[in-house]
């Protein structure tokens, strides 16, 4: 079934990004999340449930290595807005002989998993929300009654990437961890720009609250809806003392093999990436431990490509990242121009 979903994704082009995360990205996430028996795992935009299933498969592998024949499986929960994809997720669970609860509906506006008038919380949250969504406006954030969007963090702006991260944070229990896949621009938009930027302000809040465990920069051309690389942002509600005030950054941009039609991360690289991240092991041109003070000096740019150069050819910033920043600057310029025109109109100029 996984093979069929992947083949369907290959033939679906950009629409595949709505339901499918490459299997190897899911395995990297599952290994980093390192779930234990009986944990509650949640995906707020579950697609075909691939990330949830990978978490359980990695748990089964770990228990086999420990010679544990009987153990409590992870409890899997998800929400998906598209009826066809919701059906696909449930079928995927059945074929993998796993039990899970996949609700249907709009997670951003009407999350289904609640405890009374609060969000239900989980041990692990994994997600690959659609990147750069523009359909959610400030009124959607203001209308929230579940305390998902901290007022002191601010409104994330025209793109919903950090809105999803805020929802994910609110869905974690006090010892929970999360991994979310975002567009690379979400890690850097607005940084280095003298003007205020709403996304940068939210990033600043997450860094200052010491909620980001690390960021992983993925290779390009993995995803079916874009050739751009993505980043995995890992959150941790309970960082160990020795990791407080620090972030672990890993640049895996070269960890790929050419495929048709997409690149892929080889099996040995999946293990290397996850093991390096889990151990916080620094390697030249690959991974670094960075303090919050250094992040602040770089204007809250948390992209690993800013801090780790993999070689001479990579001294320049990725083109996709530059284009994202140019688009953000253009949006800011348009908004400023509109505000100026409104002011001039009010004073009769």
C-alpha positions as CSV (number, residue, x, y, z in Angstrom):
1,X,0.0,0.0,0.0
2,X,2.9,2.4,0.8
3,X,4.3,1.6,-2.7
4,X,1.0,2.3,-4.3
5,X,0.6,5.6,-2.4
6,X,4.1,6.6,-3.5
7,X,3.4,5.8,-7.1
8,X,0.1,7.7,-6.9
9,X,2.1,10.6,-5.5
10,X,4.6,10.4,-8.4
11,X,1.7,10.7,-10.9
12,X,-0.1,13.4,-9.0
13,X,2.6,16.1,-9.1
14,X,2.0,19.1,-6.9
15,X,-1.2,17.8,-5.4
16,X,0.7,14.9,-3.9
17,X,2.0,17.2,-1.2
18,X,-1.5,17.3,0.3
19,X,-1.4,13.7,1.4
20,X,2.1,12.2,1.1
21,X,5.4,12.8,2.9
22,X,8.4,10.9,1.4
23,X,8.9,7.6,3.4
24,X,12.5,8.4,4.2
25,X,11.6,11.8,5.7
26,X,9.0,10.0,7.8
27,X,11.6,7.5,9.0
28,X,14.0,10.3,10.0
29,X,11.2,12.0,12.0
30,X,10.2,8.7,13.6
31,X,13.7,7.9,14.7
32,X,14.2,11.4,16.1
33,X,10.9,11.2,18.0
34,X,12.0,7.8,19.4
35,X,8.5,6.9,20.8
36,X,8.2,4.5,23.7
37,X,5.4,1.8,24.2
38,X,2.0,3.2,25.0
39,X,2.8,6.8,24.0
40,X,0.1,9.0,22.5
41,X,1.2,10.3,19.0
42,X,-0.8,12.9,17.1
43,X,-0.6,14.3,13.5
44,X,-2.9,17.4,13.1
45,X,-2.7,17.2,9.3
46,X,-2.3,13.5,8.9
47,X,-2.6,13.0,5.1
48,X,-2.4,9.3,4.4
49,X,-1.2,8.7,8.0
50,X,2.3,7.9,6.9
51,X,4.1,9.8,9.7
52,X,2.0,8.1,12.4
53,X,2.6,4.7,10.9
54,X,6.4,5.3,10.6
55,X,6.5,6.1,14.3
56,X,4.9,2.8,15.2
57,X,7.1,0.9,12.8
58,X,10.2,2.4,14.3
59,X,8.9,1.5,17.8
60,X,8.3,-2.1,16.7
61,X,11.9,-2.2,15.3
62,X,13.3,-0.9,18.6
63,X,11.3,-3.4,20.6
64,X,12.5,-6.3,18.4
65,X,16.1,-5.2,19.0
66,X,15.4,-5.4,22.7
67,X,13.8,-8.8,22.3
68,X,10.5,-7.5,23.6
69,X,7.9,-9.7,22.0
70,X,5.0,-8.1,23.9
71,X,4.6,-4.4,24.4
72,X,1.9,-1.7,24.3
73,X,1.7,-0.2,20.9
74,X,1.7,3.6,20.5
75,X,-1.8,5.1,20.4
76,X,-2.2,7.0,17.1
77,X,-4.4,10.0,16.5
78,X,-4.8,12.3,13.5
79,X,-7.0,14.8,11.8
80,X,-7.4,15.3,8.0
81,X,-9.6,17.8,6.2
82,X,-10.0,16.0,2.8
83,X,-12.5,13.1,2.8
84,X,-10.6,11.1,0.2
85,X,-7.3,11.4,2.0
86,X,-9.1,10.7,5.3
87,X,-10.3,7.4,3.8
88,X,-6.8,6.7,2.5
89,X,-5.4,7.2,6.0
90,X,-7.9,4.8,7.6
91,X,-7.1,2.2,4.9
92,X,-3.4,2.6,5.5
93,X,-3.9,1.9,9.2
94,X,-5.9,-1.2,8.5
95,X,-3.4,-2.6,6.0
96,X,-0.6,-2.1,8.5
97,X,-2.7,-3.8,11.2
98,X,-2.6,-0.7,13.4
99,X,-5.3,0.9,15.5
100,X,-5.7,4.6,15.3
101,X,-8.3,7.4,15.5
102,X,-8.3,9.6,12.4
103,X,-10.9,12.4,12.6
104,X,-12.1,14.4,9.7
105,X,-12.3,18.2,9.7
106,X,-10.4,21.5,9.6
107,X,-7.7,21.2,12.3
108,X,-6.7,24.9,12.2
109,X,-10.2,26.2,12.7
110,X,-11.9,23.3,14.4
111,X,-9.5,20.8,16.0
112,X,-11.3,17.6,17.0
113,X,-9.1,16.3,19.8
114,X,-10.1,18.2,23.0
115,X,-10.4,17.6,26.7
116,X,-13.3,19.8,27.8
117,X,-12.6,23.3,26.5
118,X,-8.9,22.7,26.1
119,X,-6.8,20.9,23.5
120,X,-6.0,17.4,24.2
121,X,-2.2,16.9,24.7
122,X,0.1,14.2,23.5
123,X,3.5,12.7,24.1
124,X,4.6,13.2,20.5
125,X,3.3,15.3,17.6
126,X,4.5,14.8,14.0
127,X,3.3,16.9,11.1
128,X,3.9,18.0,7.5
129,X,1.3,20.8,7.0
130,X,0.9,22.3,3.6
131,X,3.6,24.9,3.2
132,X,2.9,28.7,3.0
133,X,-0.8,28.5,3.4
134,X,-2.4,32.0,3.0
135,X,-6.1,31.2,3.7
136,X,-5.9,31.9,7.4
137,X,-6.2,35.5,8.4
138,X,-5.7,37.4,11.7
139,X,-9.4,37.0,12.5
140,X,-8.9,33.2,12.5
141,X,-6.2,33.5,15.2
142,X,-8.2,36.0,17.2
143,X,-11.3,33.7,17.1
144,X,-9.4,30.8,18.7
145,X,-10.8,29.8,22.1
146,X,-8.2,27.1,22.9
147,X,-5.2,29.3,23.8
148,X,-3.2,27.9,20.9
149,X,-1.7,31.3,19.7
150,X,0.1,33.2,22.5
151,X,-0.6,36.9,22.3
152,X,2.9,37.8,23.3
153,X,4.2,35.8,20.3
154,X,2.1,37.7,17.9
155,X,0.1,36.9,14.7
156,X,2.4,34.8,12.4
157,X,1.5,36.9,9.3
158,X,0.2,36.0,5.9
159,X,1.7,32.5,5.9
160,X,0.4,29.8,8.3
161,X,3.6,27.8,8.8
162,X,4.3,29.2,12.3
163,X,0.6,29.1,13.1
164,X,0.8,25.3,12.6
165,X,3.9,25.2,14.9
166,X,1.9,27.1,17.6
167,X,-1.0,24.6,17.3
168,X,1.5,21.7,17.6
169,X,3.1,23.3,20.7
170,X,-0.3,23.6,22.3
171,X,-0.9,19.9,21.5
172,X,2.1,18.7,23.5
173,X,2.0,17.7,27.1
174,X,4.6,19.1,29.6
175,X,7.2,16.5,28.6
176,X,6.2,16.2,24.9
177,X,8.3,16.5,21.8
178,X,7.3,17.3,18.2
179,X,8.7,17.3,14.7
180,X,7.2,19.5,12.0
181,X,8.3,19.8,8.3
182,X,8.2,23.3,6.9
183,X,9.4,25.2,3.9
184,X,13.0,26.5,4.4
185,X,11.7,30.0,4.2
186,X,9.9,29.6,7.5
187,X,13.3,29.3,9.2
188,X,14.6,32.6,7.9
189,X,12.0,34.9,6.5
190,X,12.4,38.4,7.8
191,X,15.8,37.9,9.4
192,X,18.4,40.4,8.3
193,X,15.7,42.9,7.4
194,X,15.5,46.1,9.5
195,X,11.7,46.2,9.2
196,X,9.5,44.3,11.6
197,X,8.4,40.9,10.4
198,X,5.6,38.8,12.0
199,X,7.1,35.4,11.3
200,X,10.5,36.5,12.7
201,X,8.7,37.8,15.8
202,X,7.1,34.3,16.3
203,X,10.5,32.6,15.7
204,X,12.0,34.9,18.3
205,X,9.3,33.9,20.8
206,X,10.0,30.2,20.3
207,X,13.8,30.7,20.6
208,X,13.5,32.9,23.7
209,X,11.1,30.4,25.3
210,X,13.7,27.7,24.7
211,X,11.2,25.5,23.0
212,X,13.2,24.6,19.9
213,X,15.4,21.5,20.3
214,X,16.9,21.7,16.9
215,X,16.4,22.3,13.1
216,X,17.3,19.8,10.3
217,X,17.9,21.1,6.8
218,X,16.8,18.5,4.2
219,X,18.1,17.8,0.7
220,X,16.3,19.5,-2.3
221,X,13.8,17.8,-4.6
222,X,12.5,15.2,-2.1
223,X,8.9,16.4,-2.0
224,X,6.3,15.9,-4.7
225,X,4.8,19.4,-4.5
226,X,8.1,21.3,-4.8
227,X,11.7,20.9,-5.7
228,X,12.7,23.2,-2.7
229,X,14.3,21.6,0.3
230,X,12.4,21.6,3.6
231,X,13.4,21.9,7.2
232,X,12.3,19.7,10.2
233,X,11.8,21.8,13.3
234,X,12.0,19.8,16.5
235,X,10.2,21.1,19.6
236,X,10.8,19.9,23.2
237,X,8.8,20.9,26.2
238,X,11.3,19.5,28.6
239,X,14.9,20.0,27.4
240,X,17.5,18.3,29.6
241,X,19.5,20.8,31.7
242,X,22.7,20.5,29.6
243,X,20.8,21.4,26.4
244,X,18.9,24.4,27.7
245,X,19.7,27.7,25.9
246,X,21.0,25.8,22.9
247,X,19.8,24.5,19.5
248,X,21.2,21.6,17.5
249,X,21.4,22.4,13.8
250,X,22.1,19.8,11.1
251,X,22.6,20.4,7.4
252,X,21.7,17.2,5.6
253,X,21.5,18.9,2.2
254,X,23.9,16.5,0.7
255,X,22.4,13.3,2.2
256,X,20.6,12.2,-0.9
257,X,20.8,9.9,-4.0
258,X,19.3,10.8,-7.4
259,X,16.0,9.1,-8.1
260,X,13.3,9.3,-10.8
261,X,11.4,11.5,-10.6
262,X,12.6,12.6,-7.1
263,X,15.7,12.4,-5.0
264,X,15.6,10.2,-1.9
265,X,17.6,9.8,1.3
266,X,19.4,6.4,1.4
267,X,18.8,4.0,4.3
268,X,22.3,4.5,5.8
269,X,21.9,8.3,5.6
270,X,18.5,8.0,7.4
271,X,20.2,6.3,10.4
272,X,23.2,8.8,10.3
273,X,21.0,11.8,10.3
274,X,18.8,10.6,13.1
275,X,21.6,9.3,15.3
276,X,23.6,12.5,14.9
277,X,20.6,14.6,15.8
278,X,19.7,12.4,18.8
279,X,23.2,12.4,20.2
280,X,23.8,16.2,19.5
281,X,27.1,15.1,17.9
282,X,28.9,18.0,16.2
283,X,30.6,17.2,12.9
284,X,32.4,19.6,10.6
285,X,30.3,20.9,7.7
286,X,27.4,18.8,9.0
287,X,26.1,19.7,12.5
288,X,26.6,22.3,15.2
289,X,25.4,23.2,18.6
290,X,24.4,26.9,18.6
291,X,23.5,29.1,21.5
292,X,20.4,31.3,21.7
293,X,22.7,34.3,21.8
294,X,24.2,33.4,18.4
295,X,20.7,32.9,17.0
296,X,19.8,36.4,18.3
297,X,23.0,37.9,16.7
298,X,21.8,36.4,13.4
299,X,18.4,38.1,13.8
300,X,16.6,34.8,14.7
301,X,17.5,33.0,11.5
302,X,17.3,29.4,12.5
303,X,18.1,27.8,9.2
304,X,21.1,25.4,9.4
305,X,22.4,26.6,6.1
306,X,23.1,30.0,7.8
307,X,25.5,28.4,10.3
308,X,26.8,25.2,8.5
309,X,28.4,25.4,5.1
310,X,28.9,22.0,3.6
311,X,31.6,23.1,1.1
312,X,32.9,26.0,-1.0
313,X,30.0,25.6,-3.4
314,X,27.6,26.1,-0.6
315,X,29.0,29.4,0.8
316,X,26.1,31.1,-1.0
317,X,22.6,30.9,0.4
318,X,20.2,28.4,-1.3
319,X,18.4,30.0,-4.2
320,X,15.0,28.9,-2.9
321,X,15.7,30.6,0.4
322,X,16.7,33.8,-1.3
323,X,13.5,33.7,-3.5
324,X,11.4,33.2,-0.4
325,X,12.9,36.2,1.3
326,X,12.5,38.4,-1.8
327,X,8.8,37.4,-2.0
328,X,8.4,38.3,1.7
329,X,10.0,41.7,1.1
330,X,7.7,42.3,-1.8
331,X,4.7,41.4,0.3
332,X,5.9,43.8,3.0
333,X,6.5,46.6,0.5
334,X,2.9,46.2,-0.9
335,X,1.5,46.2,2.6
336,X,3.5,49.3,3.5
337,X,2.4,51.0,0.3
338,X,-1.2,50.3,0.9
339,X,-1.0,51.6,4.5
340,X,0.7,54.8,3.3
341,X,-2.0,55.4,0.6
342,X,-4.7,54.9,3.3
343,X,-3.0,57.5,5.5
344,X,-2.7,60.0,2.7
345,X,-6.3,59.4,1.7
346,X,-7.5,60.2,5.3
347,X,-5.6,63.5,5.4
348,X,-6.8,64.4,1.9
349,X,-3.6,64.2,0.0
